């Protein structure tokens, strides 16, 4: 039985992962901003077979709340086998270009808040000397594209941080996996007019995430074809790339 901490537990991808874990009889400590959505998730997971579900209301951008949240989690579950960080937003790039306060707010939500949580969690996992830190980043962090470079910047920072932390935590028996989704059918992507062939369902993504965690993968693209798409995008010479609008 896994003891699972999920931060951003009411997001579509996190919820799909939780449902799959619930069917394995896992124990949960769920963290999100909305009490109502957390309670709905708790009821759903209990029906699906979760052993226990503890709820904690927190805004991940409140750095002072990270420590108390972790203390409550350890008090409830004693140990964390898997911690999944899944919170975030999809910023309006044009709004970020116009207003520096919006840009910094989105960088905090999608980047530095994740780094802050990972720093606190890593110290706990170092004491445990076991477990997995699973972090949802994005393919957007692989190259700065004009359509979403603010979001890409935040995710690039997360991915680089995870790479360094992976090497640190490996030496104490803890695994760090970076998860890079492409387009996923979630409330965040509604109305964007994305190509249907490239849009994955949350359940499909969740299945790949759980498989990657179980295999001890370092970095996974979900679905896997995004690895090749991003390889092509990264290989475009700069003098051509700056003329694109992707």
C-alpha positions as CSV (number, residue, x, y, z in Angstrom):
1,X,0.0,0.0,0.0
2,X,1.4,3.3,-1.1
3,X,1.1,6.5,1.0
4,X,0.6,9.3,-1.5
5,X,0.8,13.0,-1.1
6,X,-0.7,15.0,-3.9
7,X,-0.3,18.8,-4.2
8,X,-2.8,20.3,-6.6
9,X,-5.0,17.2,-6.0
10,X,-8.1,18.6,-7.7
11,X,-6.4,19.2,-11.1
12,X,-7.5,16.9,-13.9
13,X,-4.2,15.0,-14.2
14,X,-3.7,14.6,-10.5
15,X,-7.3,13.5,-10.1
16,X,-6.8,10.8,-12.7
17,X,-3.7,9.6,-11.0
18,X,-5.4,9.5,-7.7
19,X,-8.2,7.4,-9.1
20,X,-5.8,4.8,-10.4
21,X,-3.9,4.7,-7.1
22,X,-7.2,4.4,-5.1
23,X,-8.0,1.2,-7.0
24,X,-4.7,-0.1,-5.5
25,X,-5.9,0.7,-2.0
26,X,-3.5,3.6,-1.4
27,X,-3.7,6.1,1.4
28,X,-3.8,9.8,0.5
29,X,-3.0,13.2,1.8
30,X,-4.6,15.6,-0.7
31,X,-3.7,19.3,-0.9
32,X,-5.5,22.0,-2.9
33,X,-7.0,25.5,-2.6
34,X,-10.7,24.5,-2.8
35,X,-12.3,22.7,0.2
36,X,-15.4,21.9,-1.8
37,X,-13.4,20.2,-4.6
38,X,-11.2,18.4,-2.1
39,X,-14.3,16.9,-0.4
40,X,-15.7,15.8,-3.8
41,X,-12.4,14.1,-4.6
42,X,-12.3,12.5,-1.1
43,X,-15.7,10.9,-1.7
44,X,-14.8,9.7,-5.1
45,X,-11.5,8.1,-4.0
46,X,-13.1,6.4,-1.0
47,X,-15.7,4.7,-3.3
48,X,-12.9,3.6,-5.6
49,X,-11.0,1.8,-2.8
50,X,-8.7,4.3,-1.1
51,X,-7.7,3.2,2.4
52,X,-7.8,6.7,3.9
53,X,-8.0,10.2,2.5
54,X,-6.9,13.2,4.5
55,X,-7.5,16.7,3.2
56,X,-5.5,19.9,3.6
57,X,-6.4,23.3,2.2
58,X,-3.4,25.4,1.0
59,X,-2.4,27.8,-1.7
60,X,0.9,26.6,-3.0
61,X,2.1,30.2,-3.5
62,X,2.0,30.7,0.3
63,X,5.6,29.6,1.0
64,X,5.0,29.9,4.8
65,X,2.4,27.2,4.6
66,X,4.6,24.5,3.0
67,X,6.3,23.5,6.3
68,X,3.1,23.1,8.3
69,X,1.4,21.2,5.5
70,X,4.3,18.7,5.4
71,X,4.2,18.3,9.2
72,X,0.4,17.5,9.0
73,X,1.1,15.1,6.2
74,X,3.7,13.2,8.2
75,X,1.5,13.2,11.3
76,X,-1.3,11.6,9.2
77,X,0.6,9.1,7.2
78,X,4.0,8.7,9.1
79,X,5.8,8.5,5.8
80,X,5.4,9.5,2.1
81,X,6.0,6.9,-0.5
82,X,5.0,9.1,-3.5
83,X,4.7,12.9,-3.6
84,X,3.1,14.2,-6.7
85,X,3.3,18.0,-7.3
86,X,0.6,18.8,-9.9
87,X,-0.5,22.4,-9.3
88,X,-0.3,25.2,-11.8
89,X,-2.0,27.4,-14.3
90,X,-1.7,28.2,-18.0
91,X,-1.0,31.9,-18.2
92,X,-2.2,34.4,-20.8
93,X,1.1,35.2,-22.6
94,X,-0.1,38.6,-23.8
95,X,-1.3,39.6,-20.4
96,X,2.1,38.6,-19.0
97,X,3.8,40.7,-21.6
98,X,1.7,43.8,-20.7
99,X,1.8,43.5,-16.9
100,X,4.9,42.6,-14.9
101,X,2.8,41.8,-11.8
102,X,0.9,39.1,-13.7
103,X,4.1,37.7,-15.2
104,X,5.7,37.4,-11.7
105,X,2.5,35.9,-10.2
106,X,2.5,33.2,-12.9
107,X,6.2,32.6,-12.5
108,X,5.6,32.0,-8.8
109,X,2.6,29.7,-9.3
110,X,4.2,27.6,-12.0
111,X,7.8,27.8,-11.1
112,X,9.1,29.1,-7.7
113,X,6.2,27.6,-5.7
114,X,7.1,24.2,-7.1
115,X,10.8,24.7,-6.3
116,X,9.9,25.8,-2.8
117,X,7.8,22.7,-2.2
118,X,10.5,20.4,-3.6
119,X,13.0,21.9,-1.3
120,X,10.9,21.2,1.8
121,X,9.9,17.8,0.6
122,X,13.4,16.7,-0.3
123,X,14.6,17.3,3.2
124,X,11.9,15.0,4.5
125,X,12.7,12.4,1.9
126,X,16.3,12.6,2.7
127,X,15.4,11.6,6.3
128,X,13.3,8.8,5.1
129,X,15.9,7.6,2.5
130,X,13.2,6.2,0.3
131,X,10.3,7.2,-1.8
132,X,9.5,9.1,-5.1
133,X,9.2,12.8,-5.8
134,X,7.1,13.1,-9.0
135,X,6.8,16.5,-10.5
136,X,4.6,17.7,-13.4
137,X,6.6,20.1,-15.6
138,X,5.8,20.5,-19.3
139,X,7.1,20.2,-22.8
140,X,6.8,24.0,-22.9
141,X,10.0,24.1,-20.8
142,X,12.1,22.5,-23.6
143,X,12.4,25.7,-25.7
144,X,11.2,29.2,-25.3
145,X,8.4,29.7,-27.9
146,X,6.7,33.1,-28.6
147,X,3.3,31.7,-27.8
148,X,4.0,30.8,-24.2
149,X,7.5,31.7,-23.2
150,X,6.5,32.9,-19.7
151,X,5.0,29.5,-18.9
152,X,7.9,27.8,-20.6
153,X,10.4,29.7,-18.5
154,X,8.7,28.5,-15.3
155,X,8.7,24.9,-16.5
156,X,12.3,25.1,-17.7
157,X,13.3,26.2,-14.2
158,X,11.3,23.3,-12.6
159,X,12.8,20.7,-15.0
160,X,16.4,21.9,-14.4
161,X,15.8,22.0,-10.6
162,X,14.5,18.4,-10.8
163,X,17.5,17.3,-12.7
164,X,19.9,18.6,-10.1
165,X,17.8,17.3,-7.3
166,X,17.6,13.9,-8.9
167,X,21.3,13.5,-8.7
168,X,21.3,14.7,-5.0
169,X,18.5,12.4,-3.9
170,X,19.7,9.3,-5.8
171,X,22.6,9.1,-3.3
172,X,20.1,8.6,-0.4
173,X,17.8,6.1,-2.2
174,X,15.1,8.6,-3.3
175,X,13.9,8.9,-6.8
176,X,12.9,12.1,-8.7
177,X,10.8,11.9,-11.9
178,X,10.1,14.8,-14.1
179,X,6.8,14.5,-16.0
180,X,6.4,16.5,-19.2
181,X,2.9,16.5,-20.6
182,X,2.0,17.9,-24.0
183,X,-1.6,18.9,-24.8
184,X,-4.0,17.4,-22.3
185,X,-7.8,17.7,-22.4
186,X,-8.3,19.6,-19.1
187,X,-10.1,22.8,-18.1
188,X,-6.8,24.7,-18.6
189,X,-6.8,23.9,-22.3
190,X,-10.5,24.5,-23.1
191,X,-11.1,26.8,-26.0
192,X,-7.5,26.8,-27.3
193,X,-8.3,25.2,-30.6
194,X,-5.6,22.5,-30.2
195,X,-5.1,19.8,-32.9
196,X,-7.2,16.9,-31.7
197,X,-4.7,14.3,-32.8
198,X,-2.2,15.7,-30.2
199,X,-4.5,16.1,-27.3
200,X,-4.4,13.3,-24.7
201,X,-7.0,12.4,-22.1
202,X,-6.1,12.8,-18.4
203,X,-6.7,9.0,-17.8
204,X,-4.2,8.2,-20.6
205,X,-1.6,10.6,-19.1
206,X,-2.2,9.2,-15.5
207,X,-1.6,5.6,-16.7
208,X,1.8,6.7,-18.2
209,X,2.7,8.6,-15.0
210,X,2.1,5.7,-12.7
211,X,4.0,3.4,-15.1
212,X,6.9,5.9,-15.1
213,X,7.0,6.0,-11.3
214,X,6.9,2.3,-11.0
215,X,9.7,1.9,-13.5
216,X,11.9,4.5,-11.9
217,X,12.1,6.6,-15.0
218,X,14.0,9.9,-14.8
219,X,12.0,12.0,-17.3
220,X,8.9,11.0,-19.2
221,X,7.1,12.7,-22.0
222,X,3.3,12.0,-21.9
223,X,2.3,10.8,-24.4
224,X,5.7,9.6,-25.6
225,X,5.5,11.1,-29.1
226,X,6.1,14.5,-27.5
227,X,9.7,13.6,-27.0
228,X,10.2,13.5,-30.8
229,X,8.1,16.6,-31.4
230,X,10.2,18.6,-29.0
231,X,13.4,17.1,-30.4
232,X,12.4,18.6,-33.8
233,X,11.4,21.9,-32.3
234,X,14.7,22.1,-30.4
235,X,16.7,21.3,-33.5
236,X,15.3,24.3,-35.5
237,X,18.1,26.8,-35.9
238,X,17.7,30.1,-34.0
239,X,17.7,32.3,-37.1
240,X,14.7,30.4,-38.4
241,X,13.0,29.8,-35.0
242,X,12.7,33.5,-34.2
243,X,10.6,33.9,-37.3
244,X,8.0,31.4,-36.1
245,X,4.8,31.9,-34.1
246,X,4.5,28.5,-32.5
